[in-house]
Structure formats: C-alpha cells, structure tokens
Amino acid sequence: MEAGTQERFLDWDRDTRMPVPPPPPLSCDSQFHIYGDISRYPTKKGALYEPPDATFQDMQGVLRKMGFARGVIVHAMPYDTDHRLLIDTLSAIEDRTNIRATAIIKEHVTDTELDRLNQLGVRAARFNIGKYYKEDQTPEAMMRSMARARELGWHARLHVAGPNILDHAPWLSHVKDLTFVVDHMGHAHFEEGVSSPTVQWLVDRIRNHDWWLMLSNGARLSAQTEGFDDAVPFGKAFVEAAPDRMIWGSDWPHVRWRKGRMPNEAELVELLYRYVDHDAGLIEKILVTNPARLHGF
C-alpha cells in the first residue's frame, strides 16, 4: 500500500449526537469495526486499507452518545483470520451481556479457535464475496466454512459487492439450514432502481427464503451528501419484504469514505427512521427485537 493512501479518506465524526427521536431502550448497532495498534495487530499482506484511528473504547463512547445499549463487533477485513484483536477485546470486557461479534472463517482456522470465539460471544461468520475484496476462496471452500458455522449455531454474514451477488446466486441458493444476513443492503446500485435484478433477487431471498438484511450504508450508497433521499425507496422495499428479519448497523468508522462530508452517526439512525416512516413498532423490531433474536442477547 502506498504511503499516504489513508489521508485521502475522511475521518469519522467525533462529535456524535443523540438521534432525534432517541432510539428505544436496548437498541443494537449490529455492525461496527474496531482497530488497534498496527505494531501489535498487523494487517494481512495486501490489505484493502490501513486501520484508522478507531478503537473499541472510541466506539463505546459513540454508542453511549447515541443511546445504544448493545453492539456487534464485526471483525475487519484487513485482519483476515487473525482474530487476536477481537479475542483480546472481548476477553477484556468484564460483562459481555450486551456485546456480540462476528469472525472470519476460512479452512485453516482451527476448531479450537472457533470454540474460543464462540465462548467469547461470536455469533456469526462473515464472508467477503466479490472481486472488489480480492478474496480467492472458491464457493466449495466457503460452503465448507459455512458448514462449520452451522455446527456452532452461528449465522452467515454475506458482505457482497453489489451485483456480484448474482454471480454467486446459484450456489448460495443451495445452502440449506443456515441463516443468511446480507450486509449493507447488498451494496445495491441505487442508480439502477428498486426494480434492478440485484434488488429483486434480494427481496425474493428475504421474503420467501428467510434471509435477513442489514439496513446499513444507505448514506454511503447514496449519490447525495446530505439527506440521502435516494436510499429511502430501497430501505422501504426491504423492510416491506420482511420486517421481522431486518437489522441495522452504523458500519462505524466508515473506512475508505471519499464523499464530500462524513455524516454524523445520528444521521444514519434518522435515515433508518425514514425507511419505516417513523413507525415506533418497526423501529423497535429493527433496533431491539430482531437483533436480540439473531445474536442471542
């Protein structure tokens, strides 16, 4: 990675505020990343980005300011299957009642490590699918890792780069007895509209095949720097398909953010409110009930 690459990206907004209205009690941020000292927790060779200055302690402060009681640490791509930061972080938390996590499973990860992660509160395996992420796993290898996640009672988080999901649709459609959660609204291309093949395939999986979806990154996917109006029809379509299988995540600290301004975390919660027309019952489902059921809170 070239020196100075990270400087091209915006830093997360450190003046977090409370969303309007405040979220319900026991709300859960179902996706945020954490990073550590690179000398102690080095990234994999050829990592897509360098770790920003964004620690678990930082995120604890963000959650408090937003009024969120629960959170899910999503193991970041640059660390690949090196879970030392995740293990050290979870081990240091005296009461993990309101914290869960996801890990990255590949075939070389030992059963011993998976058992330890499970004991510490990991409840899902994340699979980064798509050419953009520079992963070289075959579908067969991912299916074998998914089988290991199933044995632990975990769900599978699919981090898919836009329409690439259609390239993987045949084999994903044949994986049975495993709960799938699609991250970041499938990275849908908003300019293609709600009727695009990618969105319609996702809606079918969610409505008819018990898949879940995370209503996150609408601001990142939007063509706008404020308001993010173009995200709202997509959020509404996904919620309508399966309100009982929707969750939300901030995706803090928003790595590789290039757009003109970095939104405040509260704006992202307020965007979610617009997906459900400020319906308090749906907000409760998406921020409290659904993530509690999925992550075992």
Secondary structure, 3 states (H helix, E strand, C coil): CCCCHHHHCCCCCCCCCCCCCCCCCCCEEEEECCCCCCCCCCCCCCCCCCCCCCCHHHHHHHHHHHCCCEEEEECCHHHCCCCHHHHHHHHHCCCCCCEEEEECCCCCCCHHHHHHHHHHCEEEEEEEECHHHCCCCCHHHHHHHHHHHHHHCCEEEEEECCCHHHHHHHHHCCCCCCCEEEHHHHHCCHHHCCCCHHHHHHHHHHHHCCCEEECCCHHHHCCCCCCCHHHHHHHHHHHHHCHHHEECCCCECCCCCCCCCCCCHHHHHHHHHHHCCCCHHHHHHHHHHHHHHHHCC
